[in-house]
Structures are given as C-alpha cells and as structure tokens.
Amino acid sequence: MATLRCTNHTLLGSPTCLARPRRAVVRAAVAVQAEAEPKVSLIRIGTRGSPLALAQARQTRDELKAAHTELAEDGAIEIIIIKTTGDMILDKPLADIGGKGLFTKEIDDALLQGSIDIAVHSMKDVPTYLPEGMILPCNLPREDVRDAFICLTAKTLGELPAGSVIGSASLRRQSQILYKYPSLKVVNFRGNVQTRLRKLKEGDVHATLLALAGLKRLGMPETATSVLSVDEMLPAVAQGAIGITCRSNDDKMMEYLSSLNHEDTRLAVACEREFLSVLDGNCRTPIAAYAYRDKDGNCSFRGLLASPDGSIVYETSRSGTYSLDDMVAIGQDAGHELKSKAGPGFFDGLQ
C-alpha cells in the first residue's frame, strides 16, 4: 500500500490530509463523465416521416456536410421526425380537411419553439405565406417537374378504356385528366408513394399519377409506366422543388442555408408562388403553374386555373427576363388575368 505523505501534518489520519485526495478523485470523475456525454447536434432538421420526406431531409443533411467541414462530423446533424395533420388524417380528401399548411403547421411550430433549427419541405406543400419569425432562404436544385403515369394495363392515359378509375388526391391532376379524358373516373387516393403503389397493385384503381421528382429521389424512376409532358399535365406550383426554412433571427442557420441555395430554382418558385398567391389557391382550387429558363436564358411561364370536374379550364402564358422583379411581376400579372377571366362566382362555387 502506498504511503500518504504530508508536510503540514504529522498524523497520517489527519482529516485535512485525507480530504484533499478525496476532492481530487471527485473532480477527476466529473471530468471523465463530461467527456463521455454525447455531442450536441449543431443542426436539428425537422421533417415529416414519409420515405420521400426522409430522403429529402437526408439530401439536405448530405449537402450541408459537403459544404461545411464542421458539419461533417458524426452527430453534427440530427434528423427529427414530426407528424403533421396531413399525415394523421388519411381517410378524407385534402380539400375536406380544410385550411392551409396541412403538411407544415406542426413542423413550423417546432421550428418557432426552438425544438428544431431548420425544416425541410416539399415546396408544393408550403403555403404562400410564412408564419411570423420564419424565413425560407434556400431552395435546392429543382428535380424533374413532370408527372409519372403508373398503370399495370396501359402505357398512357389515352389507352385507358372508358370508365377506368384513376386514383389521385390532387384536384390539379383530376381536373386536367377529366378535361382531356372525360370518360375516365378519378377517385381520392391518399397515402405516401409506397402506399399508393401497393393499392394500385391490389387493384383498388386502374392507374395513378405521381410526381416524377419523388420517384427519382426515392431511387424508383423505373416505377413510371410513362412520363407526361408539361403540355399533357401542367405541374403543381413548385413541384420538384425542396424548400428549407429557419427562424428569421438565426443568422448561423441562414448562413448555412444560403450556401446551398440554387438561385434559378428560387426565382422560378417565387414566380409560381406569386401566381398562386394572387389566386389565393387552396386544396379546393385546381391550379397549375410552371416557370423555367428557356433556351434564350429568359423566363417562360405557363399557368392554369380549372374547375375540379375539368369542365372549365383557363390558361395563360408569359415571358420576361430571368430576374426576381420581373418574375414576381409575371406571376402576379398572370394570376390577375385568370382571376378576372374566371370571375368571383367561379371561386364561390369551389367553397
């Protein structure tokens, strides 16, 4: 046994001498415990829990890691799953649930409360307004905006026999299908990509339409029987775009997200959302829009407003320079044109 030596006390058992080593041992234990604690995440990403939503959150995580060395360490970024109203109510059409932000409200609340640092959304789910205290400084590069036709018995919509049933929760898709193929029937078809594909295989419907962007992000592009051109099916506002929000007073998150922003996508999305905002679109209003950079480097825009049954369709187009001011003006002007063409009675009938 080692002998304790003390220059101040002659008695080995002096309380003063014994107290000192005990305090040293306690401090050492605390130091070891602190080192063992898990590292606090630098960024907490909020997202829905569907396979597609998680794929988009992981894409965001990977791009942040690639752009910032301090985020590349294990545990620096955490993904937090949040259930939204739209995820929990699956037995009703979106239009019947009511309100805006069916897939964003709970995530927005978590962000504003500080439970997460950033939120990753499919831009087509994001309302045209953001809650106070929140900004959207980043759009990732846009994926393919087209819709995929998926069917076990036909290669295109035109090949389906009269009376065929197509499953879709989108009134935008329903109206454009019925406008071109009034002999077909469209029924409500909710659920994530995997759920809808399973229902199709089980024979609940003859065909369905899904965003090609989602299939690509899930690594499932081969699932598409065929791909509809934008002339056949104009996409939803901001379809194929990912948006990332943060608190407006969080300079660090804004800095991180700004480094990922794809400006061409941001401007196209801004144009389309201005169009939607003027029309005050909701889940009861079939609206489609697509803004893109044409071969001359300018902005080309197409917009559509329709009745759910496809009996009435209003369309417009615009072009201008590919700049924020011009593209915002394009979206607004196109929206006002179709709103005027439709008249107030048109929207009253959709309530």
C-alpha positions as CSV (number, residue, x, y, z in Angstrom):
1,M,0.0,0.0,0.0
2,A,1.4,3.4,-0.9
3,T,2.1,5.8,2.0
4,L,0.5,9.2,2.1
5,R,2.9,12.0,2.9
6,C,2.1,15.4,4.1
7,T,4.5,18.2,5.0
8,N,1.9,20.1,7.1
9,H,0.6,17.3,9.4
10,T,2.5,14.5,11.2
11,L,-0.6,12.3,11.7
12,L,-1.4,10.2,8.7
13,G,-5.0,10.1,9.6
14,S,-5.5,13.9,9.7
15,P,-8.9,14.9,8.2
16,T,-7.2,17.7,6.4
17,C,-4.8,15.4,4.7
18,L,-7.5,12.8,3.7
19,A,-9.9,15.4,2.4
20,R,-7.5,16.7,-0.3
21,P,-7.1,13.4,-2.2
22,R,-10.9,12.7,-2.0
23,R,-11.7,16.1,-3.6
24,A,-9.2,15.3,-6.4
25,V,-10.8,12.0,-7.1
26,V,-14.3,13.6,-7.3
27,R,-13.0,16.2,-9.8
28,A,-11.5,13.5,-11.9
29,A,-14.7,11.5,-12.0
30,V,-16.7,14.6,-13.1
31,A,-14.1,15.3,-15.9
32,V,-14.5,11.7,-17.2
33,Q,-18.3,11.9,-17.1
34,A,-18.2,15.2,-19.1
35,E,-16.0,13.6,-21.8
36,A,-18.4,10.7,-22.1
37,E,-21.5,12.9,-22.8
38,P,-22.8,12.7,-26.4
39,K,-22.0,15.6,-28.6
40,V,-24.9,18.1,-29.0
41,S,-26.0,18.4,-32.6
42,L,-25.2,21.6,-34.4
43,I,-28.2,21.4,-36.6
44,R,-31.5,19.7,-35.9
45,I,-33.5,19.1,-39.1
46,G,-37.3,18.8,-38.8
47,T,-39.2,16.7,-41.4
48,R,-42.2,14.6,-42.0
49,G,-41.7,10.8,-41.6
50,S,-42.6,9.5,-45.0
51,P,-39.8,7.8,-47.0
52,L,-39.8,10.7,-49.5
53,A,-39.7,13.3,-46.8
54,L,-36.8,11.5,-45.1
55,A,-35.0,11.2,-48.5
56,Q,-35.2,15.0,-48.9
57,A,-34.0,15.6,-45.3
58,R,-31.1,13.3,-45.9
59,Q,-30.2,15.0,-49.1
60,T,-30.2,18.3,-47.2
61,R,-28.0,16.8,-44.5
62,D,-25.5,15.4,-47.0
63,E,-25.3,18.7,-48.9
64,L,-24.7,20.6,-45.6
65,K,-22.0,18.1,-44.7
66,A,-20.3,18.5,-48.0
67,A,-20.4,22.3,-47.8
68,H,-19.2,22.8,-44.2
69,T,-16.4,20.7,-42.6
70,E,-17.7,21.3,-39.0
71,L,-21.0,19.6,-40.0
72,A,-19.3,16.5,-41.5
73,E,-18.5,15.1,-38.0
74,D,-20.7,12.3,-36.7
75,G,-23.7,13.6,-34.8
76,A,-23.3,17.2,-36.0
77,I,-26.7,17.0,-37.8
78,E,-29.7,15.3,-36.4
79,I,-33.0,14.5,-38.3
80,I,-36.1,14.8,-36.2
81,I,-39.4,13.3,-37.5
82,I,-42.6,15.3,-36.8
83,K,-46.1,14.1,-37.7
84,T,-48.4,16.6,-39.4
85,T,-52.2,16.9,-39.7
86,G,-52.0,15.7,-43.3
87,D,-50.0,12.6,-42.2
88,M,-52.5,11.7,-39.5
89,I,-55.8,12.1,-41.4
90,L,-55.7,9.8,-44.4
91,D,-59.3,8.8,-44.8
92,K,-60.5,12.2,-46.2
93,P,-59.7,14.2,-49.2
94,L,-57.3,17.1,-48.5
95,A,-60.0,19.6,-49.5
96,D,-62.3,18.2,-46.8
97,I,-59.7,18.5,-44.0
98,G,-59.6,22.3,-44.6
99,G,-57.1,25.0,-44.1
100,K,-53.6,25.6,-45.4
101,G,-50.4,24.1,-44.2
102,L,-51.7,20.6,-43.7
103,F,-48.2,19.2,-44.1
104,T,-46.3,22.0,-42.5
105,K,-48.0,23.5,-39.4
106,E,-46.7,21.2,-36.8
107,I,-43.1,21.4,-38.2
108,D,-43.5,25.2,-38.3
109,D,-44.5,25.2,-34.6
110,A,-41.5,23.1,-33.7
111,L,-39.2,25.4,-35.5
112,L,-40.6,28.6,-33.9
113,Q,-40.5,26.9,-30.4
114,G,-36.8,26.0,-30.9
115,S,-37.2,22.2,-31.0
116,I,-35.6,22.1,-34.4
117,D,-33.2,24.5,-36.2
118,I,-34.3,24.1,-39.8
119,A,-37.2,22.4,-41.6
120,V,-37.2,20.6,-45.0
121,H,-40.3,20.7,-47.1
122,S,-41.6,19.8,-50.5
123,M,-42.2,23.3,-51.7
124,K,-45.6,22.4,-53.2
125,D,-46.8,21.8,-49.6
126,V,-45.7,25.2,-48.3
127,P,-48.4,27.9,-48.1
128,T,-47.7,31.1,-49.9
129,Y,-47.3,32.9,-46.6
130,L,-44.9,32.0,-43.8
131,P,-45.5,32.4,-40.1
132,E,-44.0,35.5,-38.4
133,G,-40.5,34.8,-37.3
134,M,-39.7,32.4,-40.1
135,I,-37.9,32.7,-43.5
136,L,-37.2,30.5,-46.4
137,P,-33.7,31.3,-47.6
138,C,-33.0,28.2,-49.5
139,N,-34.3,26.1,-52.4
140,L,-32.3,23.1,-53.5
141,P,-31.9,22.5,-57.3
142,R,-35.2,21.5,-58.7
143,E,-35.9,18.0,-59.9
144,D,-37.9,16.9,-62.9
145,V,-41.3,18.8,-62.7
146,R,-43.3,16.2,-64.7
147,D,-45.9,13.7,-63.5
148,A,-45.5,10.0,-63.9
149,F,-48.3,7.8,-65.2
150,I,-48.3,4.4,-63.4
151,C,-50.5,1.6,-64.7
152,L,-50.4,-2.2,-65.0
153,T,-52.6,-2.5,-68.1
154,A,-52.0,0.6,-70.2
155,K,-49.0,2.7,-71.3
156,T,-50.7,6.1,-71.4
157,L,-53.8,7.8,-70.1
158,G,-55.2,7.8,-73.7
159,E,-55.0,4.0,-73.8
160,L,-57.3,3.5,-70.8
161,P,-60.8,2.3,-71.7
162,A,-63.8,4.4,-70.7
163,G,-64.8,4.0,-67.1
164,S,-61.3,3.3,-65.9
165,V,-60.6,4.5,-62.4
166,I,-57.6,6.7,-61.6
167,G,-56.5,7.3,-58.1
168,S,-55.3,10.8,-57.1
169,A,-55.7,13.1,-54.2
170,S,-54.8,16.1,-56.4
171,L,-57.6,18.2,-57.8
172,R,-55.0,19.7,-60.3
173,R,-54.4,16.3,-61.8
174,Q,-58.1,15.4,-61.6
175,S,-59.2,18.5,-63.5
176,Q,-56.6,18.1,-66.3
177,I,-57.4,14.4,-66.7
178,L,-61.1,14.9,-66.9
179,Y,-60.7,17.9,-69.3
180,K,-58.8,15.7,-71.8
181,Y,-60.5,12.3,-71.0
182,P,-64.0,12.9,-69.6
183,S,-64.8,9.2,-69.9
184,L,-62.4,8.4,-67.1
185,K,-63.2,8.5,-63.4
186,V,-60.9,10.0,-60.7
187,V,-61.2,8.9,-57.0
188,N,-59.5,10.1,-53.9
189,F,-56.2,8.3,-53.3
190,R,-54.2,9.3,-50.2
191,G,-51.0,7.9,-48.7
192,N,-47.3,8.1,-49.3
193,V,-45.7,6.8,-52.6
194,Q,-45.3,3.2,-51.3
195,T,-48.9,3.1,-50.0
196,R,-50.4,4.3,-53.3
197,L,-48.3,1.8,-55.3
198,R,-49.5,-1.0,-53.1
199,K,-53.1,0.0,-53.5
200,L,-52.6,0.1,-57.3
201,K,-51.2,-3.5,-57.3
202,E,-54.1,-4.6,-55.1
203,G,-56.5,-3.4,-57.8
204,D,-58.1,-0.5,-55.9
205,V,-57.6,1.6,-59.0
206,H,-56.6,1.1,-62.6
207,A,-53.9,3.8,-62.6
208,T,-52.4,6.6,-60.7
209,L,-50.2,9.6,-61.2
210,L,-47.2,10.6,-59.0
211,A,-44.6,13.3,-59.2
212,L,-41.6,12.0,-61.1
213,A,-39.3,14.1,-58.8
214,G,-40.4,12.0,-55.8
215,L,-39.8,8.7,-57.6
216,K,-36.3,9.9,-58.6
217,R,-35.5,10.9,-55.1
218,L,-36.6,7.5,-53.8
219,G,-34.5,5.8,-56.4
220,M,-37.6,4.4,-58.1
221,P,-37.8,6.2,-61.5
222,E,-38.4,2.8,-63.2
223,T,-41.8,2.6,-61.5
224,A,-43.2,5.1,-64.0
225,T,-45.1,3.4,-66.9
226,S,-44.7,6.6,-68.9
227,V,-43.9,10.3,-68.2
228,L,-46.4,13.0,-69.0
229,S,-45.1,16.1,-70.8
230,V,-45.9,19.5,-69.2
231,D,-48.3,20.0,-72.2
232,E,-50.2,16.9,-71.1
233,M,-50.2,17.7,-67.4
234,L,-49.0,21.1,-66.2
235,P,-47.3,20.6,-62.8
236,A,-48.3,21.9,-59.4
237,V,-46.8,25.2,-58.2
238,A,-43.2,24.5,-57.1
239,Q,-43.4,20.8,-57.9
240,G,-40.0,19.1,-57.8
241,A,-38.5,21.8,-55.5
242,I,-37.3,21.4,-51.9
243,G,-37.5,24.4,-49.6
244,I,-35.7,24.8,-46.3
245,T,-36.9,27.2,-43.6
246,C,-35.3,28.6,-40.4
247,R,-36.0,31.3,-37.8
248,S,-35.6,34.8,-39.1
249,N,-33.3,35.7,-36.2
250,D,-31.0,32.7,-36.6
251,D,-28.1,34.2,-38.5
252,K,-26.0,31.0,-38.3
253,M,-28.7,28.8,-39.9
254,M,-29.3,31.5,-42.6
255,E,-25.6,31.4,-43.4
256,Y,-25.6,27.6,-43.7
257,L,-28.7,27.5,-45.9
258,S,-27.7,30.4,-48.1
259,S,-24.7,28.4,-49.1
260,L,-27.0,25.6,-50.5
261,N,-29.5,27.9,-52.3
262,H,-30.0,27.3,-56.0
263,E,-30.9,30.7,-57.4
264,D,-32.6,29.6,-60.7
265,T,-34.9,27.4,-58.6
266,R,-35.6,30.1,-56.1
267,L,-36.7,32.5,-58.8
268,A,-38.9,30.0,-60.6
269,V,-40.6,29.0,-57.4
270,A,-41.1,32.7,-56.5
271,C,-42.8,33.3,-59.8
272,E,-45.1,30.4,-59.5
273,R,-46.0,31.2,-55.8
274,E,-46.9,34.7,-56.7
275,F,-49.3,33.3,-59.3
276,L,-50.8,31.1,-56.6
277,S,-51.0,33.8,-54.1
278,V,-53.0,36.1,-56.3
279,L,-55.5,33.3,-57.0
280,D,-55.5,32.6,-53.2
281,G,-55.3,28.9,-54.1
282,N,-56.2,26.2,-51.6
283,C,-56.9,22.4,-51.7
284,R,-60.3,23.1,-53.3
285,T,-58.8,25.0,-56.3
286,P,-57.2,23.2,-59.2
287,I,-54.2,25.4,-60.0
288,A,-51.0,24.6,-62.0
289,A,-48.0,26.7,-63.0
290,Y,-44.5,26.3,-64.4
291,A,-41.8,28.9,-64.7
292,Y,-38.4,27.9,-66.3
293,R,-35.4,29.4,-68.0
294,D,-35.8,28.9,-71.8
295,K,-33.1,28.4,-74.4
296,D,-32.5,32.1,-74.6
297,G,-32.0,32.5,-70.9
298,N,-35.3,34.2,-70.3
299,C,-38.2,33.2,-68.1
300,S,-41.1,31.4,-69.7
301,F,-44.3,30.9,-67.7
302,R,-47.5,28.9,-68.0
303,G,-50.4,29.0,-65.6
304,L,-53.7,27.2,-65.4
305,L,-56.9,27.5,-63.3
306,A,-59.7,24.9,-63.6
307,S,-62.9,23.6,-62.1
308,P,-62.4,20.2,-60.3
309,D,-64.5,18.3,-62.9
310,G,-62.4,19.7,-65.8
311,S,-65.4,21.3,-67.5
312,I,-63.8,24.8,-67.2
313,V,-60.1,25.5,-67.8
314,Y,-58.4,28.9,-68.0
315,E,-54.8,29.1,-69.2
316,T,-52.2,31.8,-69.8
317,S,-48.6,32.3,-70.6
318,R,-45.9,35.0,-70.1
319,S,-42.3,35.6,-70.8
320,G,-39.7,38.1,-69.5
321,T,-36.2,38.4,-68.1
322,Y,-35.0,35.8,-65.6
323,S,-34.8,38.2,-62.7
324,L,-36.7,38.3,-59.4
325,D,-38.5,41.6,-60.0
326,D,-39.7,40.5,-63.5
327,M,-40.6,37.0,-62.5
328,V,-42.6,38.2,-59.5
329,A,-44.5,40.6,-61.8
330,I,-45.1,37.8,-64.3
331,G,-46.6,35.6,-61.7
332,Q,-48.8,38.3,-60.3
333,D,-50.0,39.5,-63.7
334,A,-50.8,36.0,-64.9
335,G,-52.8,35.4,-61.7
336,H,-54.8,38.6,-62.0
337,E,-55.6,37.7,-65.6
338,L,-57.0,34.3,-64.8
339,K,-58.8,35.6,-61.7
340,S,-60.5,38.2,-63.9
341,K,-61.4,35.7,-66.6
342,A,-62.9,33.3,-64.0
343,G,-64.9,36.0,-62.1
344,P,-65.9,35.9,-58.4
345,G,-68.6,33.3,-59.0
346,F,-66.1,30.7,-60.1
347,F,-64.3,30.7,-56.7
348,D,-67.6,30.9,-54.7
349,G,-68.6,27.6,-56.3
350,L,-65.4,25.9,-55.0
351,Q,-66.0,26.7,-51.4
